[in-house]
Amino acid sequence: MAEIAAGGKSGKVVIKNIGLLLSGDIDQPILDADTIVVVDGLITAVGREKDCDVEGAKTVIDCKQTTVAPGLIDSHVHPVFGDWTPRQSQLGWIDSSMNGGVTTMISAGEVHLPGRPKDIVGLKALAITAQRAYDNFRPSGVKVLAGAPVIEKGMVESDFKELAESGVGLLGEVGLGTVKAGYEAKEMVAWARKYGIQSTIHTGGPSVPGSGYIDKDVVLEADADVIG
């Protein structure tokens, strides 16, 4: 199981001889280019090889006329720690996703952690720990945006302010904790939004012990940023 440090330096990498380069932009899906230049993990040039600075590359990748596309983003995952999930009692699930083209994952809550704390101090500590851990660790190179606390009754505005100041930018799925009513969720979602934290709401029937049925009325009243 490969580990790539988030701050690792790749030097200059030239990816050349691309047969078809997809942009990920629906308005311009195919680029007139056969070369990508990357310096320390950042793309610095995309174009024809003759027009790019390809000298002094630490690594050269010959695509042999294959297709190159941006990595996929899985916008709803439930990481725990590292590349392990107790949900399927599986090691290497993030690595498997990477081999399917996923290079970024966004947590909808670390809800499958055995013994997940539901008290306010504990849930904040878990969120901050998960955010820090995945910021320092990329399983097989996959960027995991984690640290998404599940909101519980008793949370107040200052809790969201503290989370945001600690680097937490996501909420776990509304409805997986004790806050299930739309009016309760709406207030907390508004606090989260005020401090730049993106919220997600569960829909449909219960999915984990303690979660509840979330219907369209709750979804609309809660006013979360992401549905699903």
C-alpha positions in Angstrom: 0.0 0.0 0.0 1.8 3.1 -1.3 2.0 6.2 0.8 2.7 9.6 -0.7 3.4 12.5 1.6 1.1 15.5 0.9 4.2 17.8 0.8 6.4 15.6 -1.4 8.2 17.2 -4.3 8.2 15.4 -7.6 10.5 17.8 -9.4 9.9 18.4 -13.1 7.7 15.7 -14.8 7.0 15.7 -18.6 4.0 13.7 -19.8 4.3 13.5 -23.6 3.1 11.7 -26.7 -0.6 12.0 -25.6 -3.0 10.7 -28.2 -6.1 12.4 -26.8 -6.2 14.9 -23.9 -9.5 15.5 -22.2 -9.9 18.7 -20.3 -12.8 18.0 -17.9 -14.4 21.2 -19.2 -17.8 20.5 -20.9 -17.4 23.6 -23.1 -14.0 22.5 -24.4 -13.8 18.8 -23.7 -10.8 18.1 -26.0 -7.5 20.0 -25.9 -5.2 20.6 -28.8 -2.2 19.3 -26.9 0.0 16.3 -26.6 2.2 17.3 -23.7 1.7 18.2 -20.0 4.5 19.7 -17.9 4.3 19.3 -14.1 6.6 20.9 -11.5 6.4 19.7 -7.9 2.9 18.5 -8.4 1.5 21.6 -10.2 0.7 21.7 -13.9 2.8 24.5 -15.4 2.2 23.9 -19.1 -0.3 22.1 -21.5 0.3 22.2 -25.2 2.3 20.8 -28.0 5.7 19.3 -27.1 7.5 21.7 -29.5 6.0 24.7 -27.6 6.7 23.4 -24.1 9.8 23.6 -22.0 10.6 20.0 -21.6 14.3 20.3 -20.8 15.7 19.1 -17.4 12.8 16.8 -16.6 13.4 14.5 -13.6 10.8 12.1 -15.0 9.5 11.6 -18.6 6.3 9.6 -19.2 5.7 8.5 -22.8 1.9 8.0 -23.2 2.3 6.2 -26.5 -0.7 7.9 -28.0 -3.1 6.8 -25.2 -5.8 9.1 -23.8 -5.2 11.3 -20.7 -8.0 12.6 -18.6 -8.4 14.5 -15.3 -8.8 12.3 -12.2 -12.4 11.6 -11.0 -13.8 13.1 -7.8 -15.8 10.8 -5.6 -17.9 13.4 -3.7 -19.4 11.1 -1.2 -17.2 8.7 0.8 -17.0 7.6 4.5 -13.3 7.2 5.3 -12.1 6.1 8.7 -8.3 6.1 9.1 -5.7 5.3 6.5 -6.8 3.0 3.7 -9.1 0.8 5.9 -12.8 0.7 6.3 -14.7 -1.5 8.8 -17.8 -1.2 6.7 -16.6 -4.0 4.4 -13.8 -5.1 6.7 -11.5 -4.0 3.9 -8.0 -2.8 3.4 -7.0 -0.9 0.3 -10.4 0.4 -0.8 -9.0 3.8 -1.6 -6.2 2.2 -3.6 -8.9 0.2 -5.5 -10.8 3.5 -6.3 -7.6 5.1 -7.5 -7.1 2.2 -10.0 -10.6 3.1 -11.2 -9.6 6.7 -11.9 -10.5 8.4 -8.6 -7.9 10.8 -7.5 -9.9 12.9 -5.0 -12.4 11.9 -2.4 -14.7 14.1 -0.2 -15.9 12.8 3.1 -19.5 12.8 4.1 -18.6 11.9 7.6 -16.3 9.4 9.3 -19.4 7.6 10.5 -18.1 4.0 10.3 -15.4 4.4 12.9 -16.0 1.8 15.7 -17.0 3.6 18.8 -17.4 7.0 17.0 -17.8 9.6 19.7 -21.1 11.4 19.7 -20.5 13.9 22.5 -19.6 17.4 21.3 -16.0 17.4 22.5 -15.4 14.0 21.0 -17.0 14.6 17.6 -15.0 17.8 17.2 -11.8 16.0 18.2 -12.5 13.2 15.6 -13.2 15.7 12.8 -10.0 17.7 13.5 -8.0 14.5 13.8 -9.4 13.1 10.5 -8.8 16.4 8.7 -5.2 16.5 9.9 -4.5 12.9 9.3 -5.6 12.9 5.6 -3.9 16.2 5.0 -0.7 14.5 5.9 -1.4 11.2 4.2 -2.5 10.4 0.7 -3.3 6.7 0.2 -1.8 5.7 -3.2 -1.7 9.4 -4.0 -5.4 10.0 -3.6 -6.3 13.4 -2.0 -8.9 12.7 0.7 -10.8 15.8 2.0 -11.8 14.5 5.4 -12.9 15.7 8.8 -16.6 15.9 8.4 -18.4 15.9 11.8 -21.9 14.6 12.1 -23.9 17.2 13.9 -25.5 16.3 17.2 -28.0 18.0 19.5 -26.4 20.5 21.9 -24.0 22.0 19.4 -23.9 25.8 19.5 -22.5 28.4 17.1 -19.1 28.6 18.8 -18.6 24.9 18.0 -18.7 25.6 14.3 -16.4 28.6 14.7 -13.9 26.4 16.5 -14.1 23.7 13.8 -13.6 26.2 11.0 -10.6 27.8 12.8 -9.1 24.3 13.2 -9.2 23.6 9.5 -12.5 21.7 9.2 -14.4 22.6 6.0 -17.1 19.9 5.8 -20.1 18.6 7.7 -21.0 15.0 7.7 -24.4 14.0 6.4 -27.2 15.7 8.3 -29.5 13.1 9.7 -26.9 10.5 10.6 -26.8 11.9 14.2 -29.4 13.0 16.7 -30.3 16.1 14.6 -33.0 15.0 12.3 -35.6 17.7 12.3 -35.4 20.3 9.5 -35.7 23.3 11.8 -32.9 22.0 14.1 -30.6 21.2 11.1 -31.3 24.6 9.4 -29.9 26.6 12.3 -26.7 24.5 12.4 -26.3 24.4 8.7 -26.5 28.2 8.8 -23.8 28.4 11.4 -21.6 26.1 9.4 -22.1 28.2 6.2 -21.3 31.4 8.2 -17.9 30.0 8.9 -17.2 28.5 5.5 -18.1 24.9 6.3 -19.9 23.0 3.5 -22.9 20.8 4.6 -24.4 17.6 3.2 -27.7 16.1 4.1 -28.7 12.4 4.0 -31.8 11.4 2.1 -34.1 8.5 2.3 -34.2 5.8 5.0 -31.7 5.0 7.8 -28.3 3.9 6.7 -26.3 3.5 9.9 -27.5 2.8 13.5 -28.9 6.0 15.0 -29.7 7.6 11.6 -33.3 8.4 10.6 -35.6 8.8 7.7 -35.0 12.1 5.9 -37.8 13.1 3.5 -38.1 16.0 1.0 -39.6 18.3 3.6 -36.7 17.9 5.9 -34.2 18.3 3.0 -35.8 21.6 1.9 -36.1 23.0 5.4 -32.6 22.1 6.4 -31.2 24.0 3.4 -27.9 22.1 3.2 -25.4 22.8 0.5 -25.2 19.3 -0.9 -28.1 16.8 -1.1 -27.4 13.1 -1.1 
